[in-house]
């Protein structure tokens, strides 16, 4: 059975157990698919890539909130009242 793999690099769980930092380095900063019996079990994501993904998710959530509120009526306030 074939499985989609959403990474350019794949490693087996055995390889990961033997030398985790070597496996992470082999991805060149990108996620690595970790396979169990030739099927993706999980993705190993370096900290920098994970932080970038979290920033993108946060930006998308903020964009949705802005789009929702763009049609609401504005509230006039004086700068001194803030």
N, CA and C of each residue as an Amber inpcrd file, in Angstrom:
protein
   246
   0.8420000  -1.1810000   0.0000000   0.0000000   0.0000000   0.0000000
   0.8810000   1.2360000   0.0000000   0.5490000   2.2180000  -0.8200000
   1.3460000   3.4400000  -0.8840000   0.7860000   4.4860000   0.0780000
   1.6760000   5.3200000   0.5570000   1.3140000   6.3740000   1.5030000
   1.9370000   7.6800000   1.0390000   1.2030000   8.7770000   1.0880000
   1.8290000  10.0600000   0.7400000   2.8510000  10.4370000   1.8060000
   3.9760000  10.9260000   1.3620000   5.0130000  11.3820000   2.2820000
   5.2310000  12.8610000   2.0010000   5.0300000  13.6670000   3.0150000
   5.0890000  15.1150000   2.8580000   6.4430000  15.6610000   3.2990000
   7.5000000  15.0200000   2.8520000   8.8660000  15.4680000   3.1430000
   9.7750000  14.9620000   2.0330000  10.8520000  15.6680000   1.8000000
  11.8040000  15.2440000   0.7790000  12.7450000  14.1600000   1.2890000
  12.8950000  14.0540000   2.6050000  13.7950000  13.0870000   3.2140000
  12.9790000  12.1650000   4.1090000  13.3130000  10.8800000   4.0730000
  12.6590000   9.9040000   4.9420000  13.7350000   9.0730000   5.6270000
  13.4320000   8.6400000   6.8270000  14.3460000   7.7900000   7.5930000
  13.5100000   6.7740000   8.3580000  14.1070000   5.6430000   8.6570000
  13.3950000   4.6350000   9.4380000  13.5200000   4.9570000  10.9300000
  12.6360000   4.3670000  11.7100000  12.7180000   4.5400000  13.1560000
  14.0500000   3.9950000  13.6660000  14.5440000   2.9210000  13.0720000
  15.8320000   2.3550000  13.4780000  16.9560000   3.3640000  13.2650000
  16.9450000   4.0570000  12.1170000  17.9590000   5.0790000  11.8580000
  17.8620000   6.2080000  12.8810000  16.6320000   6.6060000  13.1940000
  16.4210000   7.6810000  14.1580000  16.9370000   7.2850000  15.5360000
  16.6630000   6.0400000  15.9450000  17.1410000   5.5570000  17.2450000
  18.6690000   5.5200000  17.2910000  19.2910000   5.1000000  16.2020000
  20.7430000   4.9330000  16.1730000  21.4700000   6.2730000  16.2530000
  20.9790000   7.2730000  15.5410000  21.6650000   8.5570000  15.5270000
  20.6700000   9.6740000  15.2130000  19.9130000  10.1170000  16.2150000
  18.8600000  11.1020000  15.9580000  19.3650000  12.4100000  15.3610000
  20.4990000  12.9240000  15.8400000  20.9850000  14.2040000  15.3270000
  21.4580000  14.0940000  13.8800000  21.9810000  12.9420000  13.4890000
  22.3790000  12.7410000  12.1000000  21.1550000  12.7530000  11.1880000
  20.0750000  12.1290000  11.6480000  18.8340000  12.1050000  10.8630000
  18.2890000  13.5180000  10.7230000  18.2550000  14.2700000  11.8210000
  17.7590000  15.6490000  11.7680000  18.6230000  16.4810000  10.8230000
  19.9400000  16.3280000  10.9110000  20.8500000  17.0930000  10.0500000
  20.6710000  16.7290000   8.5810000  20.2970000  15.5060000   8.2970000
  20.1380000  15.0790000   6.9010000  19.0110000  15.8230000   6.1970000
  18.0990000  16.3980000   6.9560000  16.9870000  17.1410000   6.3650000
  17.3460000  18.5560000   5.9700000  18.5190000  19.0200000   6.3580000
  18.9240000  20.3750000   5.9940000  17.9780000  21.4430000   6.5040000
  17.4320000  21.2470000   7.6980000  16.5290000  22.2350000   8.2830000
  15.0710000  22.0320000   7.9360000  14.7760000  21.0420000   7.1250000
  13.3950000  20.7560000   6.7280000  12.8940000  19.5060000   7.4530000
  11.5730000  19.2910000   7.4920000  11.0290000  18.1030000   8.1570000
  11.4850000  16.7990000   7.4960000  11.5230000  15.7530000   8.2960000
  11.9050000  14.4200000   7.8290000  10.7720000  13.4650000   8.1830000
  10.3620000  12.6730000   7.2260000   9.3400000  11.6510000   7.4950000
  10.0360000  10.4640000   8.1550000   9.5130000  10.0440000   9.2940000
  10.0540000   8.8680000   9.9780000   9.0930000   7.7190000   9.6890000
   9.6480000   6.6630000   9.1000000   8.8370000   5.5500000   8.6240000
   8.8870000   4.3700000   9.5760000   7.7520000   3.7230000   9.7160000
   7.6340000   2.4750000  10.4430000   7.0290000   1.4700000   9.4710000
   7.8080000   0.4660000   9.1140000   7.3790000  -0.5310000   8.1200000
   6.9650000   0.1380000   6.8120000   7.7950000   1.0710000   6.3810000
   7.6240000   1.7950000   5.1160000   6.3830000   2.6740000   5.0370000
   5.8040000   2.9930000   6.1710000   4.6760000   3.9220000   6.2170000
   5.0500000   5.0670000   7.1560000   4.6830000   6.3040000   6.8220000
   5.0290000   7.4170000   7.6970000   4.3770000   7.2570000   9.0710000
   5.2160000   7.3000000  10.1100000   4.7270000   7.1980000  11.4870000
   4.5810000   8.5970000  12.0910000   5.5540000   9.4560000  11.7890000
   5.5130000  10.8430000  12.2430000   6.5550000  11.6400000  11.4740000
   6.5330000  12.9490000  11.6890000   7.5020000  13.8310000  11.0450000
   8.3860000  14.4550000  12.1190000   9.6560000  14.4520000  11.8600000
  10.6410000  15.0670000  12.7400000  10.9030000  16.4600000  12.1790000
  10.5350000  17.4750000  12.9530000  10.6220000  18.8520000  12.4660000
  11.6340000  19.6160000  13.3170000  12.6920000  20.1470000  12.7040000
  13.6480000  20.9470000  13.4640000  12.9750000  22.1630000  14.0990000
  13.5270000  22.6440000  15.2060000  12.9210000  23.7340000  15.9680000
  12.6720000  24.9740000  15.1080000  13.6140000  25.3480000  14.2640000
  13.4510000  26.5540000  13.4340000  12.2670000  26.3940000  12.4850000
  12.1330000  25.2290000  11.8670000  11.0150000  24.9860000  10.9490000
   9.6890000  24.9560000  11.7120000   9.6870000  24.3640000  12.9090000
   8.4700000  24.3130000  13.7220000   8.0310000  25.7250000  14.1100000
   8.9770000  26.5530000  14.5300000   8.6510000  27.9250000  14.9020000
   8.0980000  28.6950000  13.7050000   8.6550000  28.4760000  12.5260000
   8.1570000  29.1380000  11.3140000   6.7290000  28.6840000  11.0100000
   6.4530000  27.3910000  11.1820000   5.0930000  26.8800000  10.9520000
   4.1080000  27.5010000  11.9420000   4.5070000  27.6090000  13.2010000
   3.6300000  28.2060000  14.2130000   3.3640000  29.6760000  13.8950000
   4.3800000  30.3990000  13.4080000   4.1880000  31.7990000  13.0020000
   3.1940000  31.9020000  11.8540000   3.3010000  31.0110000  10.8730000
   2.3600000  31.0280000   9.7480000   0.9310000  30.7390000  10.2060000
   0.7740000  29.7760000  11.0900000  -0.5600000  29.4540000  11.6170000
  -1.1280000  30.6450000  12.3740000  -0.3070000  31.2760000  13.1970000
  -0.7390000  32.4460000  13.9530000  -1.1440000  33.5710000  13.0150000
  -0.3520000  33.8050000  11.9730000  -0.6770000  34.8480000  10.9930000
  -2.0020000  34.5710000  10.2980000  -2.2500000  33.3110000   9.9600000
  -3.5210000  32.9610000   9.3030000  -4.7060000  33.1750000  10.2350000
  -4.5400000  32.8290000  11.5010000  -5.6240000  33.0440000  12.4610000
  -5.9050000  34.5300000  12.6280000  -4.8590000  35.3330000  12.6900000
  -5.0440000  36.7810000  12.7910000  -5.7050000  37.3420000  11.5380000
  -5.3210000  36.8330000  10.3710000  -5.9340000  37.2930000   9.1140000
  -7.4290000  37.0050000   9.1090000  -7.8130000  35.8060000   9.5510000
  -9.2390000  35.4630000   9.6060000  -9.9950000  36.3940000  10.5530000
  -9.3880000  36.6900000  11.7040000 -10.0120000  37.5850000  12.6670000
 -10.1770000  38.9860000  12.0810000  -9.1690000  39.4640000  11.3880000
  -9.2330000  40.7820000  10.7480000 -10.3420000  40.8010000   9.7000000
 -10.4250000  39.7420000   8.8970000 -11.4660000  39.6750000   7.8660000
 -12.8530000  39.6440000   8.4870000 -13.0140000  38.9410000   9.6080000
 -14.3150000  38.8870000  10.2760000 -14.7140000  40.2590000  10.8140000
 -13.7340000  40.9590000  11.3720000 -14.0320000  42.2390000  12.0140000
 -14.0190000  43.4170000  11.0370000 -13.5790000  43.2130000   9.8270000
 -13.4900000  44.3080000   8.8600000 -14.8530000  44.8970000   8.5430000
 -15.9080000  44.1380000   8.6890000 -17.2520000  44.5920000   8.3450000
 -18.0170000  45.1160000   9.5530000 -17.3780000  45.1040000  10.7160000
 -18.0300000  45.6350000  11.9140000 -17.9160000  47.1620000  11.9230000
 -18.8390000  47.7660000  12.6050000 -18.8070000  49.2120000  12.7140000
 -17.6270000  49.6530000  13.5770000 -17.0120000  50.7360000  13.1820000
 -15.8820000  51.2630000  13.9500000 -16.4020000  52.0220000  15.1630000
 -15.6020000  52.0500000  16.2090000 -15.9500000  52.7660000  17.4310000
 -15.0090000  53.9450000  17.5410000 -15.5790000  55.1410000  17.6460000
 -14.7700000  56.3430000  17.7640000 -14.3040000  56.5070000  19.2070000
 -13.0350000  56.7380000  19.3870000 -12.4730000  56.9840000  20.7190000
 -11.4940000  58.1430000  20.6250000 -11.3110000  58.8170000  21.7250000
 -10.3250000  59.8620000  21.8190000  -9.0260000  59.2320000  22.3220000
  -7.9180000  59.7210000  21.8160000  -6.6170000  59.1840000  22.2090000
  -6.4100000  59.3230000  23.7170000  -6.8750000  60.3810000  24.3050000
  -6.7220000  60.5930000  25.7490000  -7.5350000  59.5970000  26.5610000
  -8.5890000  59.0250000  25.9590000  -9.4210000  58.0490000  26.6760000
  -8.7650000  56.6860000  26.7860000  -7.7460000  56.4530000  25.9760000
  -7.0650000  55.1580000  26.0120000  -6.1150000  55.1750000  27.1690000
